[in-house]
Amino acid sequence: MMTFDSALDSVMQLSPEQRMKLVDIVRKRYVEERRLEIAAHVEEGLDLFRAGKLRSESVDDLLARLHASLNEPLNLILSATLENIRTLSRHIKELDRAIEREVRKFPNPLISVPGLGPVLVARLMAEIQDIHRFPDQAAWPNMPASSGVPTSPALSRPRR
């Protein structure tokens, strides 16, 4: 019996055109196989219905049953997602506090600029590194735009 890896190795020996043809053939055969499976399930359902083992119901009744059966899984998913959001928010706050502690260790006038919080100041400090690397004031405006640093105070800090 051929293993998946040996089959893949064999396929990779084909030319790119042959590989694309093979992909197309496999896709078409898969689609046909799924059609046959679906048709078999439909036929099985019809046989059960004809034998009286399935009951007829309205779309509204079916949707009500479906919604009722999905309540618990959806609630689990939503509560897990909410817990993840809360955990990530706590981590962000912890990181913000750690960044603020680190930024305050370095004397810099940026922290006193309205609209620049500690996180943005840390980002600017990391981007600028040494102010003397900018030959003149004209060289400065190009740096924030190209690095993704927000240039508007309204954009300097996301709302939480």
ABEGO torsion letter per residue (X at the ends): XBBAAAAAAAAAABBAAAAAAAAAAAAAAAAAAAAAAAAAAAAAAAAAAAAGABBBBBAAAAAAAAAAAAAAAAAAAAAAAAAAAAAAAAAAAAAAAAAAAAAAABBBAAAABBGBBAAAAAAAAAAAGBAAABABAAAAAAAAAAAGBBABAAAABBBX
